[in-house]
Amino acid sequence: MSGKPRLTYCNGRGRMEPVRWLLAAAGVEFEEIFLETREQYEKLIKDGVLMFQQVPLGEIDGMKMVQTRAILSYIAGKYNLYGKDLKERALIDMYVEGIIDLMQMILMFPFSPPEAKEKNLDSIKEKATNRYFPVFEKVLKQHGQDFLVGNKFSWADVQLIEAILAVEEKIPAVLSGFPQLQAFKIRMSNMPTIKKFLQPGSPRKPPPDERYVETVLKIFKK
């Protein structure tokens, strides 16, 4: 095995996509193993690789790490994307947890039954525009810096640009009332490592389609 981190998950966004984003933003190349059958997943469990019988699985620095939040915080700490002290880390944690709450709605949307999709999309729009995006608009305005915490690029910035782009895919005009976030989106998208990740052919996964949903259900649903 090379020294690169190795990620095991389905060939789609899901809970692994923020890990891909964070590694890419840190300028770290990684390898991927894509689960395609339930047998592959069951073998990982049988081999004792998955502590809680769940993926994502990230193999980093000789560790077999599970739980998305643990993988992300390790990467953030390792690549100096986790603030300069405990207070900055606490802010980053708060911002990240809020974004994860919003992204959970995005994550589950492809699995909505057809009759619930419109309602769920309305809920994403309402939460994004009234609960989550106003927080970050205010933070950026009051902070007066290019980044959310301190004046340094952090894990929180990566999570936020991922969330902005994911919501915009479904609601293109969602940032219309948020000038600070519009400027933030432009700044982040032009950072060299993120700009590279946004190019065609990068490890960034496309929006989930029916094939992805079918694969996930086939592998994980008993």
Solvent accessible surface area in square Angstrom, and as a share of the most:
residue,aa,sasa,rsa
1,M,151,0.67
2,S,54,0.35
3,G,87,0.83
4,K,81,0.34
5,P,9,0.06
6,R,65,0.24
7,L,1,0.00
8,T,4,0.02
9,Y,19,0.07
10,C,1,0.00
11,N,91,0.47
12,G,5,0.05
13,R,29,0.11
14,G,10,0.09
15,R,104,0.38
16,M,0,0.00
17,E,4,0.02
18,P,23,0.14
19,V,0,0.00
20,R,0,0.00
21,W,4,0.01
22,L,1,0.00
23,L,1,0.00
24,A,16,0.12
25,A,8,0.06
26,A,31,0.24
27,G,50,0.48
28,V,24,0.14
29,E,115,0.51
30,F,27,0.11
31,E,61,0.27
32,E,44,0.20
33,I,69,0.35
34,F,63,0.26
35,L,5,0.02
36,E,106,0.48
37,T,53,0.31
38,R,47,0.17
39,E,119,0.53
40,Q,69,0.31
41,Y,22,0.08
42,E,78,0.35
43,K,125,0.53
44,L,33,0.16
45,I,50,0.26
46,K,176,0.74
47,D,81,0.42
48,G,61,0.59
49,V,27,0.16
50,L,8,0.04
51,M,143,0.64
52,F,114,0.48
53,Q,105,0.47
54,Q,95,0.42
55,V,18,0.10
56,P,4,0.02
57,L,2,0.01
58,G,0,0.00
59,E,16,0.07
60,I,5,0.03
61,D,86,0.44
62,G,86,0.82
63,M,76,0.34
64,K,115,0.49
65,M,28,0.12
66,V,13,0.07
67,Q,77,0.34
68,T,27,0.16
69,R,75,0.27
70,A,43,0.33
71,I,0,0.00
72,L,1,0.01
73,S,29,0.19
74,Y,69,0.26
75,I,0,0.00
76,A,0,0.00
77,G,38,0.37
78,K,93,0.40
79,Y,67,0.26
80,N,96,0.49
81,L,14,0.07
82,Y,17,0.06
83,G,28,0.27
84,K,163,0.69
85,D,67,0.35
86,L,147,0.73
87,K,168,0.71
88,E,23,0.11
89,R,96,0.35
90,A,52,0.40
91,L,67,0.33
92,I,0,0.00
93,D,37,0.19
94,M,122,0.55
95,Y,28,0.11
96,V,0,0.00
97,E,76,0.34
98,G,19,0.18
99,I,2,0.01
100,I,57,0.29
101,D,77,0.40
102,L,2,0.01
103,M,36,0.16
104,Q,67,0.30
105,M,48,0.22
106,I,16,0.08
107,L,40,0.20
108,M,94,0.42
109,F,30,0.13
110,P,24,0.15
111,F,63,0.26
112,S,14,0.09
113,P,67,0.42
114,P,113,0.71
115,E,147,0.66
116,A,25,0.19
117,K,69,0.29
118,E,136,0.61
119,K,154,0.65
120,N,49,0.25
121,L,54,0.27
122,D,85,0.44
123,S,37,0.24
124,I,2,0.01
125,K,102,0.43
126,E,84,0.38
127,K,49,0.21
128,A,0,0.00
129,T,36,0.21
130,N,100,0.51
131,R,134,0.49
132,Y,24,0.09
133,F,1,0.00
134,P,46,0.29
135,V,71,0.41
136,F,6,0.02
137,E,24,0.11
138,K,120,0.51
139,V,26,0.15
140,L,3,0.02
141,K,144,0.61
142,Q,137,0.61
143,H,64,0.28
144,G,60,0.58
145,Q,73,0.33
146,D,68,0.35
147,F,38,0.16
148,L,4,0.02
149,V,4,0.03
150,G,26,0.25
151,N,94,0.48
152,K,106,0.45
153,F,25,0.11
154,S,3,0.02
155,W,1,0.00
156,A,0,0.00
157,D,0,0.00
158,V,2,0.01
159,Q,6,0.03
160,L,1,0.00
161,I,0,0.00
162,E,10,0.04
163,A,0,0.00
164,I,0,0.00
165,L,24,0.12
166,A,5,0.04
167,V,0,0.00
168,E,29,0.13
169,E,74,0.33
170,K,49,0.21
171,I,18,0.09
172,P,110,0.69
173,A,70,0.54
174,V,5,0.03
175,L,7,0.04
176,S,89,0.58
177,G,57,0.55
178,F,22,0.09
179,P,88,0.55
180,Q,61,0.27
181,L,0,0.00
182,Q,70,0.31
183,A,43,0.33
184,F,0,0.00
185,K,57,0.24
186,I,107,0.55
187,R,73,0.26
188,M,1,0.01
189,S,25,0.16
190,N,86,0.44
191,M,45,0.20
192,P,110,0.69
193,T,45,0.26
194,I,1,0.00
195,K,100,0.43
196,K,144,0.61
197,F,5,0.02
198,L,45,0.23
199,Q,89,0.40
200,P,131,0.83
201,G,87,0.83
202,S,27,0.18
203,P,56,0.35
204,R,63,0.23
205,K,20,0.08
206,P,93,0.58
207,P,66,0.42
208,P,42,0.26
209,D,87,0.45
210,E,139,0.62
211,R,192,0.70
212,Y,20,0.08
213,V,23,0.13
214,E,111,0.50
215,T,28,0.16
216,V,23,0.13
217,L,77,0.38
218,K,122,0.52
219,I,0,0.00
220,F,61,0.25
221,K,138,0.59
222,K,208,0.88
